[in-house]
Amino acid sequence: MNGGQGNEKPVDLRERTTAFAVRTIKLYCALPKSNVLAQVIGKQLLRSGTSVGAQYREAARARSQAEFISKIESALQELEETQYWLELLIEAGMISEGRLHGLIDEANQLTKILVASVRTSKRRRAEATRKG
């Protein structure tokens, strides 16, 4: 949920992680084909950036809270890796930071949302264990 702030609709992580994957794909396609290093880094970026949404969808189908937490934590690992590859593209001078700012910002926002989700799930699991 959005915390009751106005008429904004709740965060749809399925849509956001899919949009993140599409943006990652477009970035990969925009990398110079003649630059072997850009292509190697780009393939790593493509793999991790598109995996976030896949992990999130698996979490949505989890059979237990433990499985949900595990899948969300996997999505977080993929986000962290994606951020690494984005930073590497910038640091190596292959693409400007300004061009990647929006994608980096979205990765940071998704990370915050998923971290909060894991914390909430772990707290609920601990509460259920104490009650039961």
N, C-alpha and C positions, 0 to 999 in steps of 0.2 A: 504494500500500500504506500501511498504518498504521504502519510502522516496527517491527512485531512487539510491540506493546504489548497484552499480554493476549489475550483472545478477541474483541476488537472486529473487526467485519468491515471490509474495505477501504472507503475512501471511494468512493462511487458518484456521480461527478460528473454523470452523466446524470440521476439521481434528484434530486440536490441542485439542479441548475440548473432543472429542471422545477418543483420545489417553490418555488424562488425566484421563478419567473415567476408561479406561482399566487398567492403572497403579494402580489406586485406588482399583479396583477389585482384581488385583494380590496381592497387599499389604494385603488386607483383607484375602485372601485365605492363605497367608503365616503366618498370626498370629496364635499363638498356640491355638488349639481348647480346650486344657485343662485349659487355663487361662480365667476364667469367665470375669474378668475385661477387658482383651484384646479384648474379643469377644463383650462386650457391647460397648466399645469405637470404635471398628472396625465397628460395624453396623452403628454407627452414622457417622463415616468417609465414609463408603460405600454410605450411603444415600446422604450426602452433596456433596461428590466428583463426583458422577454420575449425580447429579442434575444440575451441571454447564452447561454441554452440552445440556441438555434438555431445560434449560432456554434460552440458546443462540439460539437454533433452534426456540423456540417460538418467540424470538425477531426478528429473520429473517423473520418471517411471520406476523409481527405486521401490523396492519391496520392504525396506525398513529404514528407520532413521539413520542407522549406521551406514547403510549403503548410500543414502542421500548425501550424508556428510562426506563420504569418500569421493563421490562423483563431483561434488561442488569443489572439494579441495583439489581434485584433478584439473578442473576448469581453472582454478586459481593458478596452478602450476603452469598451465598453458598460457595464461595471461602474462605471467611473469616472464616466461620465455619470449613471448611476442614483444614485450616491452624491451627486452634485451636486444633482440634483432633490430628493432626500430632505432634504439640508441646506437647500435653498431653502424647502421646505415648513415646516421647523422655524423658520428665521430669519424668515420672513414671518409667523409665528404662526398658520399655517393648521392645524397639527397638532402635538401635543406630542412632545417628544423621547422621552419614555418610551414612547409608543405605537409609535415607529419603531425603538426600540433593537434589538430582535431582528432586524429586516430589515437595519439598518445593520451589525450584528455579522456576519450571514451574508454580506453583501457583502464585508466585510473578510476573512473567512475564505476565501471563494471567490477573492478577489484573491490572497491569499498562496499558495493552492494552484496557481493558474494561473501566477503568476510563477515559482514553483519548477519547474513543468512546462516553461515556456519556457526557463529557464536550463539545465535538464537536457537538453532537446532541442538547444539551441545547443551545449552542451558535447559531446554525442555527435556532432553534425554536424561540429564542428571536429576531433574525434578521428578520425573516419572520413576526413576530408579529409587529415589528416596521414599516415594509414596508407596512403592510397591511390591 
